[in-house]
Amino acid sequence: MKINLMTAAAVALTLATPAFAEGDAEVGEKVFRKCKACHQVGEDAKNRVGPVLNGIVGQPAGAVEDFKYSKVMQERAAEGLVWTDEELSAFLASPKKYMKGTKMSFAGLRKDDDIEDVIAYLASFE
């Protein structure tokens, strides 16, 4: 069975589309207010208690320069953890359960929609 170039391209685009692409970045910006005490995004973002989150979606864990990560985050980064939509979703739902020993004190986002929206918002900052 032959697959034409257009079909192959459509399949590749579908596979490359983030699982949370349906999240609403505008709503995510509002939900992200809960994160602003520790994290920044945008052109002039700086590390705070937590690292800058520009480009976090699809980025290897522990990759922000000049930020001192917890030992467990450094270990997970060394193991090759990448912040895919799925990994971010699990982490944002319950950081302490997802990564025992993390410095992140946030309890997590309870609603799946909030998580999807925050990921969509973060994805807008490459």
C-alpha positions in Angstrom: 0.0 0.0 0.0 1.4 3.3 -1.1 1.2 6.4 1.1 1.4 9.6 -0.9 3.5 12.6 0.3 0.5 14.6 1.4 -0.9 11.8 3.6 2.5 11.2 5.1 2.8 15.0 5.9 -0.6 15.1 7.5 0.2 12.1 9.6 3.5 13.7 10.7 1.7 16.9 11.6 -0.9 15.0 13.6 1.7 13.1 15.5 3.7 16.3 16.2 0.7 18.2 17.5 0.8 18.5 21.3 -1.8 16.6 23.2 -3.0 19.8 24.9 -3.2 21.9 21.8 -6.9 22.3 22.6 -6.0 24.2 25.8 -7.0 27.8 25.8 -3.9 30.0 26.2 -5.9 33.1 27.2 -7.6 31.1 30.1 -4.2 29.7 30.9 -2.8 33.1 31.4 -5.3 33.7 34.1 -4.6 30.3 35.7 -0.9 31.1 35.5 -1.4 33.9 38.0 -1.1 31.1 40.7 2.4 30.5 39.4 3.7 34.1 39.2 4.9 34.2 42.8 7.7 31.8 41.8 7.9 31.8 37.9 8.0 34.3 35.1 7.5 34.1 31.4 8.0 36.5 28.6 10.8 38.6 27.1 12.1 40.1 30.4 11.5 37.0 32.5 14.0 36.2 35.3 14.6 33.3 37.6 12.9 33.6 40.9 12.2 30.9 43.5 11.5 28.8 40.3 13.1 29.0 36.9 11.9 31.0 33.9 9.4 29.0 32.0 10.0 30.3 28.5 10.2 27.4 26.1 9.5 24.8 28.8 7.1 22.7 26.6 9.3 20.2 24.9 12.4 21.3 26.8 14.7 18.9 28.7 14.2 19.2 32.5 16.7 21.3 34.4 17.8 23.2 31.4 17.4 26.8 32.6 20.8 28.4 33.0 21.7 30.0 36.3 19.0 28.2 38.3 19.8 25.9 41.1 17.5 22.9 40.8 16.7 20.3 43.4 18.8 17.2 43.6 15.8 15.1 42.3 15.3 17.4 39.4 18.9 17.2 38.5 18.7 13.4 38.6 15.6 13.3 36.4 17.3 15.7 34.0 20.3 13.4 33.8 17.9 10.5 33.1 16.6 12.4 30.1 13.3 13.8 31.4 11.7 16.1 28.7 8.8 18.4 29.6 6.3 16.9 27.1 2.6 17.8 27.5 2.1 14.5 29.4 5.0 15.0 31.8 4.0 18.6 32.5 0.4 17.6 33.0 1.5 15.0 35.6 3.8 17.4 37.3 1.3 20.3 37.4 -1.4 18.0 38.9 0.7 17.1 41.9 4.4 18.2 41.9 5.3 16.5 45.1 3.7 13.1 44.1 5.2 13.3 40.6 8.7 14.1 41.8 9.3 13.3 45.5 11.9 15.8 46.8 11.1 18.6 44.4 11.7 22.1 45.7 8.4 23.2 44.2 6.0 23.8 47.1 2.8 24.3 44.9 0.1 21.7 45.7 -0.9 21.4 42.1 -3.8 22.3 39.8 -6.9 20.3 40.4 -8.8 20.7 37.1 -7.6 19.0 33.9 -8.9 22.0 32.0 -6.7 24.3 34.0 -3.6 22.1 33.4 -4.4 22.0 29.6 -4.9 25.8 29.6 -1.6 26.5 31.4 0.3 24.2 29.1 -1.2 26.0 26.1 -0.2 29.3 27.7 3.3 28.2 28.4 3.6 26.8 24.8 3.1 30.3 23.6 6.5 31.4 25.0 9.2 29.8 22.9 
